[in-house]
Amino acid sequence: MPGIHKLTARKCETAKPAPEHRYSTYLPDGGSLYLPHRTRGEQILGSFRYRERGGKRTLRELGLGGFPGVSLAEARQAR
């Protein structure tokens, strides 16, 4: 599947918010898995999310666990 597994563990750890979005960043991995990511001082906060379409207008979002407690590999496996 092209475009899947775009993230690396290092990128999850070192990502900084874009200047226009001072406090949060959206890190997609492909395959409907992403990490909304924010910083509080030097601390990185976020939770892996999986989006699933359940029909024409239904969109479900499942939390897979907080980063860094849940690794990128564990989130991919849970997806």
C-alpha positions, 0 to 999 in steps of 0.5 A: 500500500503506497504512502503507508508507514510514513512515520518513524519512532524518531520523528514521533519523539522529535517533532515540533509544532509548525510555527503557524500552529504553535502548540500542536502538530498532526503526524499521519502514518498512513492507513488511517493512523495518526498522532495528534501531537502537542508540546507542553514545555519540553514534554511531548503529549499525544495519543495515537488515533485510528479513523475508520469509515463505517458507511457513507457518512459515519466516521469513527475515531479510536484511541490506541493509547498515549505516546510515549507509553504506546510505541509506534510499532504497537499502535500499528499492530493495534490498528 
